[in-house]
Amino acid sequence: MSLLKLFGRKTVSSRKTFPKGIHPAEYKEQTSAKPTRRLPFAPQVIVPLSQSIGKPSIAVVHKGQQVERGEVIAVADGPLSVPLHAPVTGTVKGIELMPTPSGAKKDCIIIDTQPSSSQIPIRSEERDIESMSREELIQAVKDTGMVGLGGASFPTHFKMTVPEGKKVHTVIVNGCECEPFMTTDHRVMLENVKNLILGIRIAMKCVDAGKAIIGVEDNKPDVLAAIKPHLPQDSTITIEAVETKYPQGAEKMLIYSLLGVEVPSRGLPADIGLAVFNVATLAELGRLLPHSQGLIERVITITGDDLEKPGNYIVPIGTPLRYILQYANFTGHQAELILGGPMMGTAAASLDTPVTKGTGTVLVLDERATKNDDILPCIKCGKCLQACPINLNPCELGQLAAKRRYDVMEEQYHLNDCFECGCCSYVCPSNIPLVQYFRIAKVLNRERHLNNG
């Protein structure tokens, strides 16, 4: 059975929203009310050198070296790269090829955790955020190694550097978390409001925006109640409820829901004066920047089938999935491990795969998820057209993919505007894995462009 077909749909009342999309059941009750706890430190962590969309970081440690928690262990290599910090105090076992969330084996720094250590991060210089210039703040953001914690892993310092000729007037803070099962952002917004507000102010200063809007789905009234008392009276930061709907958390959809404007095809939010950040990203910046600390851990939802201890946990970057399953007491015999939600997440190929900066959820699905439905011919029902939130023609794109007309998909059918939400695959009665076809097409087009210079 396809992962996208495991979940039912339900209808909710309408508020600010966007056309089309779908309403998968939420499956959040298992963890949404559970306060965040700290996961014990694994005996060994595996830190991939590639944790952003840019070049892999360059290791500055060697085998046998002792490292302290929070110490820089790899430096950035280019504008879209970020530094990495030791998630634990321990000894570097080596730099080896290990499984990563992408499915490929890549260079990773392996650190054996020191059992006797208190695991308190190294002390760093305190910063006065208010007195720092925009340029100093952006450099400080880069020094944290921060990337988008919503899953895209785009380096935050680069997003805060407004392109020449562009002017940003509003920061959009994405607190929707519309994927089923995921509750990471929900808990962050409830438990770290002061850090979130400080992170928003940092983002506003970095992009020189005069106001910010926090977008939260209307299935989270507790978040609205928690944040509103902390908002400034001058209304420079506000919060808005939007309809609970998938993919409300996609930045283009949230922008349309809040402001009624569209990001141009192949364009960026900065083209219309906006900058979009995930709530967890900004809350973490609000926590790290004043203390000059690096990103060494994050809140992760551990949820799904056959787990005795599901919940929301603070997890060191590099913690292997094997250790997470052992701690959560997985009692099943067979399961699919998904990094992220069921709609856009990726299946883990190995239990040695570590969580990275972009891992927000570890989802365990039982035997139902390992069964495959037969792929049937397209019946031209048009359901995929009715679901696609950006008005593409998934049916036509799917037929072109079957004929390997990847160039036509890109040049005439706007393939690159697809952000792979999976709505088309979810509603397809023929079980056609449309979104997987589109991902393959994009990869092959990128290779074609590289080969053609």
C-alpha positions as CSV (number, residue, x, y, z in Angstrom):
1,M,0.0,0.0,0.0
2,S,1.3,3.5,-0.9
3,L,2.3,5.6,2.1
4,L,0.1,8.4,0.7
5,K,-3.0,6.2,0.8
6,L,-2.7,5.1,4.5
7,F,-4.5,8.2,5.8
8,G,-8.1,9.2,5.5
9,R,-9.4,12.7,4.9
10,K,-11.5,15.0,6.9
11,T,-13.1,18.4,6.4
12,V,-12.5,21.4,8.6
13,S,-14.0,24.9,8.7
14,S,-12.5,27.4,6.4
15,R,-10.4,30.4,7.3
16,K,-7.6,32.1,5.4
17,T,-6.5,29.6,2.8
18,F,-5.4,28.8,-0.7
19,P,-7.3,27.1,-3.5
20,K,-7.2,23.3,-3.9
21,G,-5.0,21.1,-1.7
22,I,-6.2,18.2,0.4
23,H,-7.3,17.3,4.0
24,P,-5.4,14.3,5.2
25,A,-6.2,13.1,8.8
26,E,-3.8,14.6,11.2
27,Y,-2.6,11.7,13.4
28,K,-1.0,14.2,15.8
29,E,-2.7,13.2,19.1
30,Q,0.0,10.7,19.9
31,T,2.5,13.4,20.6
32,S,1.0,16.9,20.4
33,A,0.2,17.1,24.1
34,K,3.5,15.7,25.2
35,P,6.1,18.2,26.5
36,T,9.5,18.1,25.0
37,R,12.0,15.9,26.8
38,R,15.7,15.3,26.3
39,L,16.8,12.1,24.6
40,P,19.8,10.4,26.3
41,F,23.0,10.7,24.5
42,A,23.9,7.8,22.1
43,P,27.2,6.0,22.6
44,Q,28.2,7.2,19.2
45,V,27.1,10.0,16.9
46,I,27.5,10.3,13.1
47,V,27.8,13.8,11.8
48,P,27.4,14.1,8.0
49,L,29.6,16.8,6.5
50,S,26.8,17.6,4.1
51,Q,23.8,19.1,6.0
52,S,22.7,21.9,3.7
53,I,21.9,22.4,0.0
54,G,25.4,23.8,-0.5
55,K,28.9,22.2,-0.5
56,P,29.8,19.8,2.3
57,S,31.6,21.4,5.2
58,I,35.3,20.8,5.6
59,A,36.4,18.8,8.6
60,V,38.9,20.4,10.9
61,V,39.3,17.5,13.3
62,H,41.2,14.2,12.9
63,K,41.0,10.6,14.1
64,G,41.7,10.3,17.9
65,Q,41.1,14.0,18.6
66,Q,39.2,14.9,21.8
67,V,36.3,17.3,21.1
68,E,34.1,19.2,23.4
69,R,30.3,19.6,22.9
70,G,29.7,22.8,20.9
71,E,33.3,22.9,19.5
72,V,33.6,23.6,15.7
73,I,34.5,20.4,14.0
74,A,33.9,21.5,10.3
75,V,34.0,24.9,8.6
76,A,31.9,26.2,5.8
77,D,33.0,25.8,2.2
78,G,31.3,28.5,0.2
79,P,28.2,30.8,0.7
80,L,25.7,27.9,0.8
81,S,27.7,25.8,3.2
82,V,27.6,26.0,7.0
83,P,30.0,25.1,9.9
84,L,29.3,22.0,12.1
85,H,29.7,21.8,15.8
86,A,30.4,18.7,18.0
87,P,27.0,17.4,19.3
88,V,28.8,15.5,22.1
89,T,31.9,15.6,24.1
90,G,34.0,12.6,23.1
91,T,36.7,11.2,20.8
92,V,36.7,11.4,17.0
93,K,36.7,7.8,15.8
94,G,37.3,8.8,12.2
95,I,35.9,10.4,9.1
96,E,34.2,7.7,7.1
97,L,31.5,7.0,4.5
98,M,28.3,6.3,6.3
99,P,24.6,6.2,5.3
100,T,22.8,9.6,5.3
101,P,19.2,10.7,4.9
102,S,19.7,11.2,1.2
103,G,20.1,7.5,0.8
104,A,23.8,7.8,-0.4
105,K,26.8,7.1,1.8
106,K,28.7,10.3,2.4
107,D,31.7,11.5,4.5
108,C,30.7,11.7,8.2
109,I,32.6,12.6,11.3
110,I,32.1,9.7,13.8
111,I,32.4,10.6,17.5
112,D,32.5,8.2,20.4
113,T,30.6,9.8,23.3
114,Q,32.5,10.2,26.5
115,P,30.4,8.4,29.1
116,S,31.7,10.3,32.1
117,S,31.2,13.8,30.6
118,S,28.4,16.1,31.8
119,Q,27.8,17.0,28.1
120,I,27.5,20.7,29.0
121,P,28.4,22.8,25.9
122,I,31.6,24.8,26.0
123,R,31.2,28.4,27.3
124,S,31.1,31.1,24.7
125,E,31.1,34.8,24.6
126,E,27.8,36.5,25.5
127,R,26.4,38.8,22.8
128,D,24.3,42.0,23.0
129,I,21.9,41.3,20.2
130,E,20.4,44.8,20.3
131,S,23.8,46.5,19.6
132,M,24.8,44.3,16.7
133,S,24.6,45.6,13.1
134,R,22.8,43.8,10.4
135,E,26.1,42.5,8.9
136,E,27.3,41.3,12.4
137,L,24.0,39.5,13.0
138,I,24.1,37.7,9.6
139,Q,27.7,36.6,10.3
140,A,26.6,35.4,13.7
141,V,23.8,33.4,12.2
142,K,26.2,31.8,9.8
143,D,28.5,30.9,12.8
144,T,25.7,29.0,14.4
145,G,25.6,26.6,11.4
146,M,21.8,27.2,11.2
147,V,19.8,25.9,8.3
148,G,16.1,25.8,7.8
149,L,14.8,23.3,10.4
150,G,11.5,22.9,8.5
151,G,13.2,20.3,6.3
152,A,14.6,22.3,3.4
153,S,18.0,22.7,5.1
154,F,18.6,26.0,3.2
155,P,21.4,28.0,5.0
156,T,19.6,30.6,7.1
157,H,22.3,33.3,6.8
158,F,22.0,33.1,3.0
159,K,18.2,33.6,3.2
160,M,18.7,36.6,5.5
161,T,21.0,38.2,2.9
162,V,18.5,40.0,0.7
163,P,19.4,39.9,-3.0
164,E,20.7,43.1,-4.5
165,G,17.9,45.2,-5.9
166,K,15.3,43.6,-3.7
167,K,13.5,45.1,-0.7
168,V,11.8,43.0,2.0
169,H,9.0,44.6,4.0
170,T,7.5,41.6,5.8
171,V,8.8,38.5,7.5
172,I,6.5,35.5,7.3
173,V,7.0,33.0,10.1
174,N,5.8,29.5,9.2
175,G,4.2,27.7,12.1
176,C,1.7,25.6,10.1
177,E,3.3,22.1,10.3
178,C,0.6,20.7,8.0
179,E,2.0,17.2,7.5
180,P,0.3,14.3,9.4
181,F,2.0,13.0,12.6
182,M,4.5,16.0,13.0
183,T,4.3,18.0,16.2
184,T,7.8,19.5,16.5
185,D,6.9,23.0,15.6
186,H,3.7,22.8,17.8
187,R,5.7,22.1,20.9
188,V,8.4,24.7,20.0
189,M,5.7,27.4,19.7
190,L,4.2,26.4,23.1
191,E,7.4,26.0,25.0
192,N,9.9,28.6,23.5
193,V,7.8,31.7,22.9
194,K,10.4,34.2,24.2
195,N,13.1,32.7,22.0
196,L,10.8,32.7,19.1
197,I,10.0,36.4,19.4
198,L,13.7,37.2,19.8
199,G,14.4,35.1,16.7
200,I,11.8,37.0,14.7
201,R,13.3,40.3,15.7
202,I,16.7,39.1,14.6
203,A,15.2,38.0,11.2
204,M,13.4,41.3,10.8
205,K,16.6,43.3,11.5
206,C,18.7,41.1,9.1
207,V,16.3,41.6,6.2
208,D,15.3,45.1,7.2
209,A,11.6,44.3,7.4
210,G,9.2,46.5,9.3
211,K,6.8,43.8,10.3
212,A,6.3,40.1,10.8
213,I,3.3,37.8,10.6
214,I,3.2,34.4,12.3
215,G,1.0,31.9,10.4
216,V,-0.5,29.1,12.4
217,E,-3.1,26.5,11.4
218,D,-6.4,26.8,13.2
219,N,-6.1,23.4,14.8
220,K,-3.6,24.9,17.2
221,P,-5.7,27.3,19.4
222,D,-3.3,26.6,22.3
223,V,-0.4,28.1,20.3
224,L,-2.5,31.3,19.5
225,A,-3.2,31.7,23.2
226,A,0.4,31.1,24.2
227,I,1.9,33.6,21.7
228,K,-0.5,36.5,21.7
229,P,0.4,37.8,25.2
230,H,4.1,38.1,24.1
231,L,3.4,40.1,20.9
232,P,4.5,43.8,20.9
233,Q,1.8,46.4,21.3
234,D,3.0,48.3,18.2
235,S,1.7,45.4,16.0
236,T,5.1,45.0,14.3
237,I,4.7,41.2,15.0
238,T,1.2,39.7,14.6
239,I,-0.2,36.2,14.5
240,E,-2.9,34.9,12.1
241,A,-4.8,31.6,12.0
242,V,-5.1,29.9,8.6
243,E,-7.1,26.9,7.6
244,T,-5.9,23.5,8.6
245,K,-5.1,22.1,5.2
246,Y,-2.3,20.4,3.3
247,P,0.1,21.8,2.1
248,Q,-0.5,25.0,4.0
249,G,3.0,24.9,5.3
250,A,4.5,25.4,1.8
251,E,5.8,28.9,1.7
252,K,4.0,29.9,-1.5
253,M,0.7,28.6,-0.1
254,L,1.1,30.3,3.3
255,I,2.0,33.6,1.6
256,Y,-1.2,33.3,-0.5
257,S,-3.3,32.4,2.6
258,L,-2.0,35.3,4.7
259,L,-1.7,38.1,2.1
260,G,-3.6,36.9,-1.0
261,V,-0.5,37.4,-3.3
262,E,1.3,34.9,-5.4
263,V,5.1,34.3,-5.7
264,P,5.9,34.5,-9.5
265,S,6.7,31.3,-11.3
266,R,10.3,30.3,-10.6
267,G,10.4,33.3,-8.4
268,L,11.3,33.8,-4.7
269,P,9.4,35.5,-1.9
270,A,11.9,38.3,-2.0
271,D,10.5,39.2,-5.5
272,I,7.4,40.4,-3.7
273,G,9.0,41.8,-0.6
274,L,8.8,38.8,1.7
275,A,11.1,36.5,3.6
276,V,9.8,33.2,5.0
277,F,11.3,31.4,8.0
278,N,10.2,28.3,9.9
279,V,9.3,28.8,13.6
280,A,11.8,26.3,14.9
281,T,14.6,28.0,13.0
282,L,13.9,31.4,14.5
283,A,13.2,30.0,18.0
284,E,16.6,28.2,17.9
285,L,18.3,31.4,16.7
286,G,16.7,33.3,19.6
287,R,18.2,30.7,21.9
288,L,21.7,30.3,20.4
289,L,22.7,33.8,19.2
290,P,22.9,35.6,22.6
291,H,25.3,32.9,23.9
292,S,27.4,32.5,20.7
293,Q,26.5,28.8,20.5
294,G,26.3,26.5,17.5
295,L,23.4,24.2,16.4
296,I,24.2,20.9,18.0
297,E,20.7,19.5,18.7
298,R,17.1,20.0,17.7
299,V,13.5,19.1,18.7
300,I,12.3,15.9,16.9
301,T,9.0,14.2,16.9
302,I,9.4,10.4,17.3
303,T,6.0,8.8,16.5
304,G,4.1,6.1,14.6
305,D,3.4,2.5,15.1
306,D,4.6,0.0,17.8
307,L,6.4,2.6,19.9
308,E,6.1,2.5,23.7
309,K,7.6,5.9,24.2
310,P,6.6,8.2,21.3
311,G,7.0,11.9,22.0
312,N,8.9,15.1,21.3
313,Y,12.6,15.0,22.1
314,I,15.6,17.2,22.1
315,V,18.0,15.0,20.1
316,P,21.7,15.7,19.4
317,I,22.5,16.0,15.7
318,G,24.1,12.8,14.5
319,T,22.1,10.4,16.7
320,P,21.6,7.1,14.8
321,L,18.1,5.9,14.1
322,R,19.0,2.5,15.6
323,Y,19.5,4.2,19.0
324,I,16.3,6.2,18.7
325,L,14.2,3.0,18.0
326,Q,15.9,1.3,21.0
327,Y,15.1,4.2,23.3
328,A,11.5,4.5,22.1
329,N,11.0,0.8,22.6
330,F,9.9,-0.3,19.1
331,T,8.0,-3.5,19.6
332,G,7.2,-4.4,16.0
333,H,8.8,-6.9,13.7
334,Q,8.8,-5.0,10.4
335,A,8.4,-1.3,9.7
336,E,9.2,1.6,7.3
337,L,11.2,4.4,8.8
338,I,10.4,7.8,7.4
339,L,12.5,10.9,8.0
340,G,9.8,13.6,8.0
341,G,6.1,13.3,7.4
342,P,4.3,10.7,5.2
343,M,3.7,13.2,2.4
344,M,7.2,14.6,1.7
345,G,9.4,12.6,4.0
346,T,12.0,10.1,2.7
347,A,12.5,6.5,3.7
348,A,15.6,5.7,5.6
349,A,17.8,3.0,3.9
350,S,19.7,2.0,7.1
351,L,19.4,2.0,10.8
352,D,22.8,3.6,10.9
353,T,21.4,6.7,9.3
354,P,21.8,9.7,11.6
355,V,19.3,12.5,12.2
356,T,20.6,15.8,10.7
357,K,19.7,19.5,11.1
358,G,16.9,19.0,8.7
359,T,15.3,16.0,10.4
360,G,12.1,17.1,12.2
361,T,10.3,13.8,12.6
362,V,11.2,10.1,12.8
363,L,8.0,8.3,11.7
364,V,7.6,4.5,12.2
365,L,5.0,2.8,10.0
366,D,4.2,-0.8,10.4
367,E,3.6,-3.6,7.8
368,R,0.9,-1.6,6.0
369,A,3.5,0.8,4.7
370,T,5.6,-2.0,3.2
371,K,2.8,-3.3,0.9
372,N,2.6,-1.9,-2.6
373,D,-0.5,-1.3,-4.6
374,D,-0.4,-2.1,-8.3
375,I,0.1,0.9,-10.6
376,L,-2.8,1.1,-13.0
377,P,-3.2,3.1,-16.2
378,C,-4.3,6.8,-15.8
379,I,-8.1,7.1,-16.2
380,K,-8.0,10.8,-16.9
381,C,-10.2,11.5,-13.9
382,G,-8.7,14.9,-13.3
383,K,-8.4,14.5,-9.5
384,C,-4.7,15.4,-9.6
385,L,-5.6,18.7,-11.3
386,Q,-8.2,19.5,-8.7
387,A,-5.7,18.8,-5.9
388,C,-2.5,20.5,-7.2
389,P,-2.1,23.7,-5.2
390,I,-0.1,25.5,-7.8
391,N,-2.3,24.6,-10.8
392,L,0.1,22.3,-12.6
393,N,-1.2,19.4,-14.8
394,P,0.2,16.3,-13.0
395,C,-1.6,14.0,-15.3
396,E,0.1,15.4,-18.4
397,L,3.4,15.6,-16.6
398,G,3.1,11.9,-15.6
399,Q,2.5,10.9,-19.1
400,L,5.5,12.9,-20.3
401,A,7.6,11.3,-17.6
402,A,6.6,7.8,-18.9
403,K,7.8,8.8,-22.3
404,R,11.0,10.3,-20.8
405,R,10.2,13.7,-22.2
406,Y,11.9,15.4,-19.3
407,D,12.9,18.5,-21.3
408,V,9.3,19.1,-22.3
409,M,8.2,18.7,-18.7
410,E,10.6,21.5,-17.7
411,E,10.3,23.9,-20.6
412,Q,6.5,23.7,-21.3
413,Y,4.8,22.3,-18.2
414,H,6.6,24.2,-15.4
415,L,8.1,21.1,-13.7
416,N,10.4,23.2,-11.6
417,D,7.4,25.0,-10.0
418,C,6.4,21.7,-8.4
419,F,7.6,21.6,-4.8
420,E,6.8,17.8,-4.5
421,C,4.0,18.1,-1.9
422,G,2.5,14.8,-3.1
423,C,-1.1,15.9,-3.3
424,C,-1.3,14.4,-6.8
425,S,-0.1,11.0,-5.7
426,Y,-2.4,11.1,-2.7
427,V,-5.6,11.5,-4.7
428,C,-4.7,9.3,-7.7
429,P,-7.1,6.3,-7.9
430,S,-4.6,4.5,-10.2
431,N,-1.8,4.6,-7.6
432,I,0.5,6.3,-10.0
433,P,3.5,7.6,-8.0
434,L,3.5,11.0,-9.8
435,V,5.6,12.9,-7.3
436,Q,8.3,10.2,-7.5
437,Y,8.3,10.6,-11.3
438,F,8.7,14.3,-11.0
439,R,11.6,14.0,-8.6
440,I,13.4,11.7,-11.0
441,A,12.7,14.1,-13.9
442,K,14.2,17.0,-12.0
443,V,17.4,15.0,-11.2
444,L,17.8,14.0,-14.8
445,N,17.3,17.5,-16.0
446,R,19.9,18.8,-13.7
447,E,22.4,16.2,-14.9
448,R,21.5,17.2,-18.5
449,H,22.2,20.9,-17.8
450,L,25.5,20.1,-16.1
451,N,26.6,17.9,-19.0
452,N,25.6,20.6,-21.5
453,G,27.6,23.2,-19.6
